């Protein structure tokens, strides 16, 4: 399983429609509106990196009004070993 965070930039006035469209996509876990350089933060999950790439390229970027994305793959770090 691969998880990621996708930052999405939108055309002004398309926020609600794009958020609703994102929520309908299989693999989208959460959609959060934010202020700043990006307009939305979307958490996603897929079986593998190829499926994640397809999710971003063919589904998220294909939504009209989406102007840019940046995807971060998330990882789980192991607990550090403490030597005494």
PDB file with SEQRES, HELIX, SHEET and CRYST1 records, atoms N, CA, C and O in Angstrom:
SEQRES   1 A   84  UNK UNK UNK UNK UNK UNK UNK UNK UNK UNK UNK UNK UNK          
SEQRES   2 A   84  UNK UNK UNK UNK UNK UNK UNK UNK UNK UNK UNK UNK UNK          
SEQRES   3 A   84  UNK UNK UNK UNK UNK UNK UNK UNK UNK UNK UNK UNK UNK          
SEQRES   4 A   84  UNK UNK UNK UNK UNK UNK UNK UNK UNK UNK UNK UNK UNK          
SEQRES   5 A   84  UNK UNK UNK UNK UNK UNK UNK UNK UNK UNK UNK UNK UNK          
SEQRES   6 A   84  UNK UNK UNK UNK UNK UNK UNK UNK UNK UNK UNK UNK UNK          
SEQRES   7 A   84  UNK UNK UNK UNK UNK UNK                                      
HELIX    1 AA1 UNK A   15  UNK A   23  1                                   9    
HELIX    2 AA2 UNK A   49  UNK A   54  1                                   6    
HELIX    3 AA3 UNK A   55  UNK A   60  3                                   6    
SHEET    1 AA1 4 UNK A  28  UNK A  33  0                                        
SHEET    2 AA1 4 UNK A  40  UNK A  46 -1                                        
SHEET    3 AA1 4 UNK A   2  UNK A  10 -1                                        
SHEET    4 AA1 4 UNK A  66  UNK A  74 -1                                        
CRYST1    1.000    1.000    1.000  90.00  90.00  90.00 P 1           1          
ATOM      1  N   UNK A   1       0.852  -1.176   0.000  1.00  0.00           N  
ATOM      2  CA  UNK A   1       0.000   0.000   0.000  1.00  0.00           C  
ATOM      3  C   UNK A   1       0.895   1.236   0.000  1.00  0.00           C  
ATOM      4  O   UNK A   1       1.889   1.290   0.725  1.00  0.00           O  
ATOM      5  N   UNK A   2       0.544   2.218  -0.806  1.00  0.00           N  
ATOM      6  CA  UNK A   2       1.275   3.480  -0.905  1.00  0.00           C  
ATOM      7  C   UNK A   2       0.329   4.611  -0.533  1.00  0.00           C  
ATOM      8  O   UNK A   2      -0.805   4.672  -1.009  1.00  0.00           O  
ATOM      9  N   UNK A   3       0.808   5.503   0.321  1.00  0.00           N  
ATOM     10  CA  UNK A   3       0.018   6.667   0.718  1.00  0.00           C  
ATOM     11  C   UNK A   3       0.745   7.926   0.303  1.00  0.00           C  
ATOM     12  O   UNK A   3       1.966   7.938   0.152  1.00  0.00           O  
ATOM     13  N   UNK A   4      -0.025   8.989   0.122  1.00  0.00           N  
ATOM     14  CA  UNK A   4       0.585  10.253  -0.264  1.00  0.00           C  
ATOM     15  C   UNK A   4      -0.281  11.438   0.099  1.00  0.00           C  
ATOM     16  O   UNK A   4      -1.430  11.306   0.521  1.00  0.00           O  
ATOM     17  N   UNK A   5       0.316  12.598  -0.082  1.00  0.00           N  
ATOM     18  CA  UNK A   5      -0.362  13.865   0.113  1.00  0.00           C  
ATOM     19  C   UNK A   5      -0.233  14.629  -1.201  1.00  0.00           C  
ATOM     20  O   UNK A   5       0.867  14.786  -1.731  1.00  0.00           O  
ATOM     21  N   UNK A   6      -1.355  15.098  -1.718  1.00  0.00           N  
ATOM     22  CA  UNK A   6      -1.352  15.846  -2.970  1.00  0.00           C  
ATOM     23  C   UNK A   6      -1.798  17.275  -2.683  1.00  0.00           C  
ATOM     24  O   UNK A   6      -2.898  17.500  -2.178  1.00  0.00           O  
ATOM     25  N   UNK A   7      -0.939  18.236  -3.007  1.00  0.00           N  
ATOM     26  CA  UNK A   7      -1.295  19.648  -2.906  1.00  0.00           C  
ATOM     27  C   UNK A   7      -1.909  20.036  -4.244  1.00  0.00           C  
ATOM     28  O   UNK A   7      -1.378  19.688  -5.299  1.00  0.00           O  
ATOM     29  N   UNK A   8      -3.022  20.753  -4.205  1.00  0.00           N  
ATOM     30  CA  UNK A   8      -3.753  21.089  -5.437  1.00  0.00           C  
ATOM     31  C   UNK A   8      -4.000  22.594  -5.495  1.00  0.00           C  
ATOM     32  O   UNK A   8      -4.433  23.203  -4.517  1.00  0.00           O  
ATOM     33  N   UNK A   9      -3.715  23.184  -6.659  1.00  0.00           N  
ATOM     34  CA  UNK A   9      -4.022  24.593  -6.911  1.00  0.00           C  
ATOM     35  C   UNK A   9      -5.215  24.637  -7.863  1.00  0.00           C  
ATOM     36  O   UNK A   9      -5.291  23.864  -8.818  1.00  0.00           O  
ATOM     37  N   UNK A  10      -6.155  25.565  -7.586  1.00  0.00           N  
ATOM     38  CA  UNK A  10      -7.416  25.643  -8.335  1.00  0.00           C  
ATOM     39  C   UNK A  10      -7.627  27.007  -8.973  1.00  0.00           C  
ATOM     40  O   UNK A  10      -7.017  27.999  -8.571  1.00  0.00           O  
ATOM     41  N   UNK A  11      -8.489  27.039  -9.959  1.00  0.00           N  
ATOM     42  CA  UNK A  11      -8.989  28.312 -10.462  1.00  0.00           C  
ATOM     43  C   UNK A  11      -9.978  28.856  -9.444  1.00  0.00           C  
ATOM     44  O   UNK A  11     -10.761  28.102  -8.867  1.00  0.00           O  
ATOM     45  N   UNK A  12      -9.943  30.132  -9.230  1.00  0.00           N  
ATOM     46  CA  UNK A  12     -10.842  30.761  -8.265  1.00  0.00           C  
ATOM     47  C   UNK A  12     -12.299  30.507  -8.647  1.00  0.00           C  
ATOM     48  O   UNK A  12     -12.678  30.580  -9.816  1.00  0.00           O  
ATOM     49  N   UNK A  13     -13.102  30.206  -7.628  1.00  0.00           N  
ATOM     50  CA  UNK A  13     -14.524  29.977  -7.843  1.00  0.00           C  
ATOM     51  C   UNK A  13     -14.899  28.533  -8.098  1.00  0.00           C  
ATOM     52  O   UNK A  13     -16.083  28.215  -8.202  1.00  0.00           O  
ATOM     53  N   UNK A  14     -13.904  27.641  -8.203  1.00  0.00           N  
ATOM     54  CA  UNK A  14     -14.173  26.232  -8.478  1.00  0.00           C  
ATOM     55  C   UNK A  14     -13.996  25.334  -7.246  1.00  0.00           C  
ATOM     56  O   UNK A  14     -14.068  24.110  -7.360  1.00  0.00           O  
ATOM     57  N   UNK A  15     -13.772  25.918  -6.102  1.00  0.00           N  
ATOM     58  CA  UNK A  15     -13.422  25.155  -4.912  1.00  0.00           C  
ATOM     59  C   UNK A  15     -14.434  24.066  -4.555  1.00  0.00           C  
ATOM     60  O   UNK A  15     -14.066  22.899  -4.423  1.00  0.00           O  
ATOM     61  N   UNK A  16     -15.689  24.434  -4.402  1.00  0.00           N  
ATOM     62  CA  UNK A  16     -16.694  23.471  -3.951  1.00  0.00           C  
ATOM     63  C   UNK A  16     -16.887  22.328  -4.941  1.00  0.00           C  
ATOM     64  O   UNK A  16     -16.971  21.169  -4.535  1.00  0.00           O  
ATOM     65  N   UNK A  17     -16.959  22.633  -6.217  1.00  0.00           N  
ATOM     66  CA  UNK A  17     -17.158  21.590  -7.229  1.00  0.00           C  
ATOM     67  C   UNK A  17     -15.972  20.635  -7.282  1.00  0.00           C  
ATOM     68  O   UNK A  17     -16.155  19.424  -7.408  1.00  0.00           O  
ATOM     69  N   UNK A  18     -14.766  21.169  -7.185  1.00  0.00           N  
ATOM     70  CA  UNK A  18     -13.580  20.313  -7.243  1.00  0.00           C  
ATOM     71  C   UNK A  18     -13.472  19.468  -5.978  1.00  0.00           C  
ATOM     72  O   UNK A  18     -13.122  18.290  -6.052  1.00  0.00           O  
ATOM     73  N   UNK A  19     -13.765  20.049  -4.827  1.00  0.00           N  
ATOM     74  CA  UNK A  19     -13.724  19.269  -3.591  1.00  0.00           C  
ATOM     75  C   UNK A  19     -14.712  18.107  -3.656  1.00  0.00           C  
ATOM     76  O   UNK A  19     -14.393  16.997  -3.230  1.00  0.00           O  
ATOM     77  N   UNK A  20     -15.890  18.354  -4.178  1.00  0.00           N  
ATOM     78  CA  UNK A  20     -16.891  17.290  -4.297  1.00  0.00           C  
ATOM     79  C   UNK A  20     -16.426  16.223  -5.294  1.00  0.00           C  
ATOM     80  O   UNK A  20     -16.584  15.029  -5.039  1.00  0.00           O  
ATOM     81  N   UNK A  21     -15.859  16.642  -6.418  1.00  0.00           N  
ATOM     82  CA  UNK A  21     -15.356  15.684  -7.401  1.00  0.00           C  
ATOM     83  C   UNK A  21     -14.230  14.832  -6.814  1.00  0.00           C  
ATOM     84  O   UNK A  21     -14.170  13.628  -7.063  1.00  0.00           O  
ATOM     85  N   UNK A  22     -13.348  15.446  -6.045  1.00  0.00           N  
ATOM     86  CA  UNK A  22     -12.246  14.707  -5.421  1.00  0.00           C  
ATOM     87  C   UNK A  22     -12.770  13.665  -4.446  1.00  0.00           C  
ATOM     88  O   UNK A  22     -12.254  12.548  -4.396  1.00  0.00           O  
ATOM     89  N   UNK A  23     -13.777  14.012  -3.680  1.00  0.00           N  
ATOM     90  CA  UNK A  23     -14.330  13.078  -2.695  1.00  0.00           C  
ATOM     91  C   UNK A  23     -14.948  11.835  -3.345  1.00  0.00           C  
ATOM     92  O   UNK A  23     -15.107  10.806  -2.688  1.00  0.00           O  
ATOM     93  N   UNK A  24     -15.293  11.926  -4.621  1.00  0.00           N  
ATOM     94  CA  UNK A  24     -15.897  10.795  -5.333  1.00  0.00           C  
ATOM     95  C   UNK A  24     -14.859   9.839  -5.911  1.00  0.00           C  
ATOM     96  O   UNK A  24     -15.220   8.761  -6.384  1.00  0.00           O  
ATOM     97  N   UNK A  25     -13.584  10.205  -5.887  1.00  0.00           N  
ATOM     98  CA  UNK A  25     -12.530   9.395  -6.488  1.00  0.00           C  
ATOM     99  C   UNK A  25     -12.088   8.307  -5.521  1.00  0.00           C  
ATOM    100  O   UNK A  25     -11.757   8.581  -4.368  1.00  0.00           O  
ATOM    101  N   UNK A  26     -12.088   7.071  -6.002  1.00  0.00           N  
ATOM    102  CA  UNK A  26     -11.596   5.952  -5.205  1.00  0.00           C  
ATOM    103  C   UNK A  26     -10.110   6.164  -4.916  1.00  0.00           C  
ATOM    104  O   UNK A  26      -9.329   6.439  -5.827  1.00  0.00           O  
ATOM    105  N   UNK A  27      -9.731   6.036  -3.666  1.00  0.00           N  
ATOM    106  CA  UNK A  27      -8.343   6.246  -3.273  1.00  0.00           C  
ATOM    107  C   UNK A  27      -8.124   7.561  -2.552  1.00  0.00           C  
ATOM    108  O   UNK A  27      -7.124   7.731  -1.853  1.00  0.00           O  
ATOM    109  N   UNK A  28      -9.058   8.500  -2.716  1.00  0.00           N  
ATOM    110  CA  UNK A  28      -8.971   9.768  -1.989  1.00  0.00           C  
ATOM    111  C   UNK A  28      -9.509   9.532  -0.578  1.00  0.00           C  
ATOM    112  O   UNK A  28     -10.645   9.095  -0.400  1.00  0.00           O  
ATOM    113  N   UNK A  29      -8.687   9.824   0.406  1.00  0.00           N  
ATOM    114  CA  UNK A  29      -9.044   9.591   1.800  1.00  0.00           C  
ATOM    115  C   UNK A  29      -9.636  10.831   2.466  1.00  0.00           C  
ATOM    116  O   UNK A  29     -10.586  10.732   3.243  1.00  0.00           O  
ATOM    117  N   UNK A  30      -9.065  12.006   2.154  1.00  0.00           N  
ATOM    118  CA  UNK A  30      -9.489  13.241   2.800  1.00  0.00           C  
ATOM    119  C   UNK A  30      -9.162  14.424   1.901  1.00  0.00           C  
ATOM    120  O   UNK A  30      -8.154  14.423   1.196  1.00  0.00           O  
ATOM    121  N   UNK A  31     -10.026  15.431   1.934  1.00  0.00           N  
ATOM    122  CA  UNK A  31      -9.825  16.663   1.170  1.00  0.00           C  
ATOM    123  C   UNK A  31      -9.948  17.830   2.147  1.00  0.00           C  
ATOM    124  O   UNK A  31     -10.971  17.986   2.814  1.00  0.00           O  
ATOM    125  N   UNK A  32      -8.892  18.651   2.227  1.00  0.00           N  
ATOM    126  CA  UNK A  32      -8.859  19.766   3.174  1.00  0.00           C  
ATOM    127  C   UNK A  32      -8.563  21.053   2.413  1.00  0.00           C  
ATOM    128  O   UNK A  32      -7.596  21.112   1.653  1.00  0.00           O  
ATOM    129  N   UNK A  33      -9.378  22.077   2.606  1.00  0.00           N  
ATOM    130  CA  UNK A  33      -9.121  23.392   2.016  1.00  0.00           C  
ATOM    131  C   UNK A  33      -8.122  24.130   2.907  1.00  0.00           C  
ATOM    132  O   UNK A  33      -8.228  24.092   4.133  1.00  0.00           O  
ATOM    133  N   UNK A  34      -7.150  24.801   2.282  1.00  0.00           N  
ATOM    134  CA  UNK A  34      -6.120  25.538   3.019  1.00  0.00           C  
ATOM    135  C   UNK A  34      -5.880  26.886   2.347  1.00  0.00           C  
ATOM    136  O   UNK A  34      -6.270  27.098   1.199  1.00  0.00           O  
ATOM    137  N   UNK A  35      -5.238  27.788   3.073  1.00  0.00           N  
ATOM    138  CA  UNK A  35      -4.820  29.070   2.517  1.00  0.00           C  
ATOM    139  C   UNK A  35      -3.322  29.018   2.271  1.00  0.00           C  
ATOM    140  O   UNK A  35      -2.595  28.333   2.990  1.00  0.00           O  
ATOM    141  N   UNK A  36      -2.861  29.733   1.266  1.00  0.00           N  
ATOM    142  CA  UNK A  36      -1.438  29.766   0.978  1.00  0.00           C  
ATOM    143  C   UNK A  36      -1.179  29.476  -0.480  1.00  0.00           C  
ATOM    144  O   UNK A  36      -2.025  29.737  -1.335  1.00  0.00           O  
ATOM    145  N   UNK A  37      -0.009  28.938  -0.764  1.00  0.00           N  
ATOM    146  CA  UNK A  37       0.405  28.647  -2.134  1.00  0.00           C  
ATOM    147  C   UNK A  37      -0.503  27.617  -2.793  1.00  0.00           C  
ATOM    148  O   UNK A  37      -0.721  27.667  -4.004  1.00  0.00           O  
ATOM    149  N   UNK A  38      -1.034  26.685  -2.008  1.00  0.00           N  
ATOM    150  CA  UNK A  38      -1.937  25.654  -2.496  1.00  0.00           C  
ATOM    151  C   UNK A  38      -3.333  25.914  -1.953  1.00  0.00           C  
ATOM    152  O   UNK A  38      -3.492  26.601  -0.944  1.00  0.00           O  
ATOM    153  N   UNK A  39      -4.340  25.369  -2.617  1.00  0.00           N  
ATOM    154  CA  UNK A  39      -5.726  25.562  -2.207  1.00  0.00           C  
ATOM    155  C   UNK A  39      -6.311  24.363  -1.467  1.00  0.00           C  
ATOM    156  O   UNK A  39      -7.169  24.513  -0.598  1.00  0.00           O  
ATOM    157  N   UNK A  40      -5.834  23.172  -1.824  1.00  0.00           N  
ATOM    158  CA  UNK A  40      -6.326  21.952  -1.190  1.00  0.00           C  
ATOM    159  C   UNK A  40      -5.174  21.032  -0.835  1.00  0.00           C  
ATOM    160  O   UNK A  40      -4.139  21.017  -1.502  1.00  0.00           O  
ATOM    161  N   UNK A  41      -5.373  20.262   0.235  1.00  0.00           N  
ATOM    162  CA  UNK A  41      -4.473  19.174   0.584  1.00  0.00           C  
ATOM    163  C   UNK A  41      -5.324  17.908   0.543  1.00  0.00           C  
ATOM    164  O   UNK A  41      -6.339  17.806   1.232  1.00  0.00           O  
ATOM    165  N   UNK A  42      -4.899  16.952  -0.269  1.00  0.00           N  
ATOM    166  CA  UNK A  42      -5.666  15.728  -0.472  1.00  0.00           C  
ATOM    167  C   UNK A  42      -4.818  14.534  -0.045  1.00  0.00           C  
ATOM    168  O   UNK A  42      -3.721  14.341  -0.570  1.00  0.00           O  
ATOM    169  N   UNK A  43      -5.304  13.737   0.891  1.00  0.00           N  
ATOM    170  CA  UNK A  43      -4.593  12.514   1.252  1.00  0.00           C  
ATOM    171  C   UNK A  43      -5.138  11.382   0.390  1.00  0.00           C  
ATOM    172  O   UNK A  43      -6.345  11.241   0.199  1.00  0.00           O  
ATOM    173  N   UNK A  44      -4.204  10.578  -0.127  1.00  0.00           N  
ATOM    174  CA  UNK A  44      -4.571   9.516  -1.060  1.00  0.00           C  
ATOM    175  C   UNK A  44      -3.910   8.208  -0.655  1.00  0.00           C  
ATOM    176  O   UNK A  44      -2.919   8.190   0.074  1.00  0.00           O  
ATOM    177  N   UNK A  45      -4.485   7.109  -1.148  1.00  0.00           N  
ATOM    178  CA  UNK A  45      -3.929   5.788  -0.895  1.00  0.00           C  
ATOM    179  C   UNK A  45      -4.164   4.922  -2.126  1.00  0.00           C  
ATOM    180  O   UNK A  45      -5.221   4.986  -2.753  1.00  0.00           O  
ATOM    181  N   UNK A  46      -3.154   4.102  -2.467  1.00  0.00           N  
ATOM    182  CA  UNK A  46      -3.249   3.232  -3.637  1.00  0.00           C  
ATOM    183  C   UNK A  46      -2.497   1.937  -3.361  1.00  0.00           C  
ATOM    184  O   UNK A  46      -1.733   1.847  -2.400  1.00  0.00           O  
ATOM    185  N   UNK A  47      -2.717   0.944  -4.202  1.00  0.00           N  
ATOM    186  CA  UNK A  47      -2.052  -0.351  -4.034  1.00  0.00           C  
ATOM    187  C   UNK A  47      -0.543  -0.254  -4.262  1.00  0.00           C  
ATOM    188  O   UNK A  47       0.237  -0.894  -3.557  1.00  0.00           O  
ATOM    189  N   UNK A  48      -0.135   0.550  -5.251  1.00  0.00           N  
ATOM    190  CA  UNK A  48       1.290   0.676  -5.560  1.00  0.00           C  
ATOM    191  C   UNK A  48       1.558   2.043  -6.187  1.00  0.00           C  
ATOM    192  O   UNK A  48       0.632   2.826  -6.400  1.00  0.00           O  
ATOM    193  N   UNK A  49       2.806   2.321  -6.478  1.00  0.00           N  
ATOM    194  CA  UNK A  49       3.198   3.632  -6.995  1.00  0.00           C  
ATOM    195  C   UNK A  49       2.584   3.914  -8.366  1.00  0.00           C  
ATOM    196  O   UNK A  49       2.251   5.060  -8.667  1.00  0.00           O  
ATOM    197  N   UNK A  50       2.432   2.893  -9.189  1.00  0.00           N  
ATOM    198  CA  UNK A  50       1.816   3.086 -10.506  1.00  0.00           C  
ATOM    199  C   UNK A  50       0.353   3.494 -10.378  1.00  0.00           C  
ATOM    200  O   UNK A  50      -0.116   4.376 -11.098  1.00  0.00           O  
ATOM    201  N   UNK A  51      -0.366   2.851  -9.460  1.00  0.00           N  
ATOM    202  CA  UNK A  51      -1.772   3.207  -9.242  1.00  0.00           C  
ATOM    203  C   UNK A  51      -1.881   4.622  -8.670  1.00  0.00           C  
ATOM    204  O   UNK A  51      -2.794   5.367  -9.025  1.00  0.00           O  
ATOM    205  N   UNK A  52      -0.956   4.990  -7.790  1.00  0.00           N  
ATOM    206  CA  UNK A  52      -0.955   6.338  -7.226  1.00  0.00           C  
ATOM    207  C   UNK A  52      -0.699   7.370  -8.319  1.00  0.00           C  
ATOM    208  O   UNK A  52      -1.361   8.407  -8.364  1.00  0.00           O  
ATOM    209  N   UNK A  53       0.257   7.091  -9.195  1.00  0.00           N  
ATOM    210  CA  UNK A  53       0.545   7.999 -10.305  1.00  0.00           C  
ATOM    211  C   UNK A  53      -0.677   8.161 -11.202  1.00  0.00           C  
ATOM    212  O   UNK A  53      -0.996   9.272 -11.624  1.00  0.00           O  
ATOM    213  N   UNK A  54      -1.351   7.072 -11.488  1.00  0.00           N  
ATOM    214  CA  UNK A  54      -2.559   7.134 -12.312  1.00  0.00           C  
ATOM    215  C   UNK A  54      -3.659   7.941 -11.627  1.00  0.00           C  
ATOM    216  O   UNK A  54      -4.363   8.717 -12.273  1.00  0.00           O  
ATOM    217  N   UNK A  55      -3.802   7.755 -10.329  1.00  0.00           N  
ATOM    218  CA  UNK A  55      -4.793   8.506  -9.560  1.00  0.00           C  
ATOM    219  C   UNK A  55      -4.559  10.010  -9.701  1.00  0.00           C  
ATOM    220  O   UNK A  55      -5.495  10.770  -9.947  1.00  0.00           O  
ATOM    221  N   UNK A  56      -3.318  10.428  -9.545  1.00  0.00           N  
ATOM    222  CA  UNK A  56      -2.997  11.855  -9.620  1.00  0.00           C  
ATOM    223  C   UNK A  56      -3.118  12.368 -11.053  1.00  0.00           C  
ATOM    224  O   UNK A  56      -3.771  13.383 -11.300  1.00  0.00           O  
ATOM    225  N   UNK A  57      -2.491  11.671 -11.992  1.00  0.00           N  
ATOM    226  CA  UNK A  57      -2.437  12.159 -13.373  1.00  0.00           C  
ATOM    227  C   UNK A  57      -3.787  12.056 -14.083  1.00  0.00           C  
ATOM    228  O   UNK A  57      -4.237  13.016 -14.709  1.00  0.00           O  
ATOM    229  N   UNK A  58      -4.424  10.902 -13.986  1.00  0.00           N  
ATOM    230  CA  UNK A  58      -5.634  10.653 -14.786  1.00  0.00           C  
ATOM    231  C   UNK A  58      -6.938  11.048 -14.109  1.00  0.00           C  
ATOM    232  O   UNK A  58      -7.962  11.188 -14.778  1.00  0.00           O  
ATOM    233  N   UNK A  59      -6.916  11.230 -12.789  1.00  0.00           N  
ATOM    234  CA  UNK A  59      -8.160  11.567 -12.107  1.00  0.00           C  
ATOM    235  C   UNK A  59      -8.116  12.954 -11.474  1.00  0.00           C  
ATOM    236  O   UNK A  59      -8.978  13.785 -11.760  1.00  0.00           O  
ATOM    237  N   UNK A  60      -7.130  13.217 -10.620  1.00  0.00           N  
ATOM    238  CA  UNK A  60      -7.093  14.515  -9.936  1.00  0.00           C  
ATOM    239  C   UNK A  60      -6.782  15.639 -10.911  1.00  0.00           C  
ATOM    240  O   UNK A  60      -7.492  16.645 -10.937  1.00  0.00           O  
ATOM    241  N   UNK A  61      -5.737  15.489 -11.711  1.00  0.00           N  
ATOM    242  CA  UNK A  61      -5.369  16.554 -12.661  1.00  0.00           C  
ATOM    243  C   UNK A  61      -6.391  16.737 -13.772  1.00  0.00           C  
ATOM    244  O   UNK A  61      -6.430  17.783 -14.419  1.00  0.00           O  
ATOM    245  N   UNK A  62      -7.223  15.715 -13.996  1.00  0.00           N  
ATOM    246  CA  UNK A  62      -8.219  15.786 -15.063  1.00  0.00           C  
ATOM    247  C   UNK A  62      -9.457  16.583 -14.680  1.00  0.00           C  
ATOM    248  O   UNK A  62     -10.278  16.890 -15.545  1.00  0.00           O  
ATOM    249  N   UNK A  63      -9.610  16.924 -13.404  1.00  0.00           N  
ATOM    250  CA  UNK A  63     -10.788  17.674 -12.967  1.00  0.00           C  
ATOM    251  C   UNK A  63     -10.690  19.106 -13.491  1.00  0.00           C  
ATOM    252  O   UNK A  63      -9.703  19.787 -13.212  1.00  0.00           O  
ATOM    253  N   UNK A  64     -11.683  19.582 -14.240  1.00  0.00           N  
ATOM    254  CA  UNK A  64     -11.651  20.954 -14.754  1.00  0.00           C  
ATOM    255  C   UNK A  64     -11.534  21.965 -13.608  1.00  0.00           C  
ATOM    256  O   UNK A  64     -12.240  21.871 -12.604  1.00  0.00           O  
ATOM    257  N   UNK A  65     -10.632  22.926 -13.778  1.00  0.00           N  
ATOM    258  CA  UNK A  65     -10.397  23.939 -12.757  1.00  0.00           C  
ATOM    259  C   UNK A  65      -9.179  23.653 -11.900  1.00  0.00           C  
ATOM    260  O   UNK A  65      -8.741  24.513 -11.136  1.00  0.00           O  
ATOM    261  N   UNK A  66      -8.623  22.441 -12.021  1.00  0.00           N  
ATOM    262  CA  UNK A  66      -7.380  22.094 -11.334  1.00  0.00           C  
ATOM    263  C   UNK A  66      -6.229  22.600 -12.185  1.00  0.00           C  
ATOM    264  O   UNK A  66      -6.105  22.220 -13.350  1.00  0.00           O  
ATOM    265  N   UNK A  67      -5.379  23.460 -11.614  1.00  0.00           N  
ATOM    266  CA  UNK A  67      -4.308  24.060 -12.418  1.00  0.00           C  
ATOM    267  C   UNK A  67      -2.927  23.491 -12.137  1.00  0.00           C  
ATOM    268  O   UNK A  67      -2.055  23.561 -13.003  1.00  0.00           O  
ATOM    269  N   UNK A  68      -2.700  22.926 -10.948  1.00  0.00           N  
ATOM    270  CA  UNK A  68      -1.387  22.371 -10.622  1.00  0.00           C  
ATOM    271  C   UNK A  68      -1.512  21.415  -9.446  1.00  0.00           C  
ATOM    272  O   UNK A  68      -2.405  21.548  -8.609  1.00  0.00           O  
ATOM    273  N   UNK A  69      -0.595  20.441  -9.397  1.00  0.00           N  
ATOM    274  CA  UNK A  69      -0.524  19.533  -8.255  1.00  0.00           C  
ATOM    275  C   UNK A  69       0.940  19.309  -7.888  1.00  0.00           C  
ATOM    276  O   UNK A  69       1.845  19.476  -8.705  1.00  0.00           O  
ATOM    277  N   UNK A  70       1.135  18.931  -6.641  1.00  0.00           N  
ATOM    278  CA  UNK A  70       2.440  18.471  -6.168  1.00  0.00           C  
ATOM    279  C   UNK A  70       2.157  17.305  -5.236  1.00  0.00           C  
ATOM    280  O   UNK A  70       1.363  17.426  -4.304  1.00  0.00           O  
ATOM    281  N   UNK A  71       2.809  16.174  -5.490  1.00  0.00           N  
ATOM    282  CA  UNK A  71       2.535  14.959  -4.739  1.00  0.00           C  
ATOM    283  C   UNK A  71       3.729  14.577  -3.882  1.00  0.00           C  
ATOM    284  O   UNK A  71       4.869  14.560  -4.346  1.00  0.00           O  
ATOM    285  N   UNK A  72       3.447  14.272  -2.629  1.00  0.00           N  
ATOM    286  CA  UNK A  72       4.460  13.778  -1.701  1.00  0.00           C  
ATOM    287  C   UNK A  72       4.078  12.362  -1.299  1.00  0.00           C  
ATOM    288  O   UNK A  72       2.954  12.128  -0.853  1.00  0.00           O  
ATOM    289  N   UNK A  73       4.996  11.415  -1.451  1.00  0.00           N  
ATOM    290  CA  UNK A  73       4.769  10.048  -1.008  1.00  0.00           C  
ATOM    291  C   UNK A  73       5.086  10.004   0.483  1.00  0.00           C  
ATOM    292  O   UNK A  73       6.128  10.495   0.915  1.00  0.00           O  
ATOM    293  N   UNK A  74       4.188   9.417   1.264  1.00  0.00           N  
ATOM    294  CA  UNK A  74       4.419   9.356   2.707  1.00  0.00           C  
ATOM    295  C   UNK A  74       5.039   8.012   3.086  1.00  0.00           C  
ATOM    296  O   UNK A  74       4.826   7.000   2.418  1.00  0.00           O  
ATOM    297  N   UNK A  75       5.813   8.028   4.177  1.00  0.00           N  
ATOM    298  CA  UNK A  75       6.446   6.813   4.675  1.00  0.00           C  
ATOM    299  C   UNK A  75       6.239   6.732   6.179  1.00  0.00           C  
ATOM    300  O   UNK A  75       5.926   7.728   6.831  1.00  0.00           O  
ATOM    301  N   UNK A  76       6.417   5.553   6.712  1.00  0.00           N  
ATOM    302  CA  UNK A  76       6.386   5.366   8.161  1.00  0.00           C  
ATOM    303  C   UNK A  76       7.810   5.076   8.598  1.00  0.00           C  
ATOM    304  O   UNK A  76       8.442   4.130   8.126  1.00  0.00           O  
ATOM    305  N   UNK A  77       8.303   5.905   9.506  1.00  0.00           N  
ATOM    306  CA  UNK A  77       9.640   5.699  10.044  1.00  0.00           C  
ATOM    307  C   UNK A  77       9.568   4.750  11.227  1.00  0.00           C  
ATOM    308  O   UNK A  77       8.623   4.792  12.015  1.00  0.00           O  
ATOM    309  N   UNK A  78      10.568   3.899  11.344  1.00  0.00           N  
ATOM    310  CA  UNK A  78      10.623   2.984  12.477  1.00  0.00           C  
ATOM    311  C   UNK A  78      11.048   3.755  13.714  1.00  0.00           C  
ATOM    312  O   UNK A  78      11.727   4.778  13.625  1.00  0.00           O  
ATOM    313  N   UNK A  79      10.643   3.252  14.857  1.00  0.00           N  
ATOM    314  CA  UNK A  79      11.039   3.854  16.130  1.00  0.00           C  
ATOM    315  C   UNK A  79      12.568   3.759  16.240  1.00  0.00           C  
ATOM    316  O   UNK A  79      13.145   2.707  15.964  1.00  0.00           O  
ATOM    317  N   UNK A  80      13.216   4.848  16.641  1.00  0.00           N  
ATOM    318  CA  UNK A  80      14.667   4.766  16.797  1.00  0.00           C  
ATOM    319  C   UNK A  80      15.039   3.884  17.976  1.00  0.00           C  
ATOM    320  O   UNK A  80      14.349   3.863  18.996  1.00  0.00           O  
ATOM    321  N   UNK A  81      16.132   3.158  17.825  1.00  0.00           N  
ATOM    322  CA  UNK A  81      16.608   2.303  18.913  1.00  0.00           C  
ATOM    323  C   UNK A  81      17.414   3.160  19.877  1.00  0.00           C  
ATOM    324  O   UNK A  81      18.275   3.937  19.464  1.00  0.00           O  
ATOM    325  N   UNK A  82      17.131   3.013  21.140  1.00  0.00           N  
ATOM    326  CA  UNK A  82      17.839   3.772  22.162  1.00  0.00           C  
ATOM    327  C   UNK A  82      18.786   2.822  22.870  1.00  0.00           C  
ATOM    328  O   UNK A  82      18.372   1.814  23.443  1.00  0.00           O  
ATOM    329  N   UNK A  83      20.052   3.160  22.820  1.00  0.00           N  
ATOM    330  CA  UNK A  83      21.065   2.350  23.482  1.00  0.00           C  
ATOM    331  C   UNK A  83      21.466   2.996  24.792  1.00  0.00           C  
ATOM    332  O   UNK A  83      21.781   4.184  24.847  1.00  0.00           O  
ATOM    333  N   UNK A  84      21.450   2.207  25.833  1.00  0.00           N  
ATOM    334  CA  UNK A  84      21.815   2.740  27.156  1.00  0.00           C  
ATOM    335  C   UNK A  84      23.080   2.064  27.631  1.00  0.00           C  
ATOM    336  O   UNK A  84      23.566   2.362  28.722  1.00  0.00           O  
TER     337      UNK A  84                                                      
END                                                                             
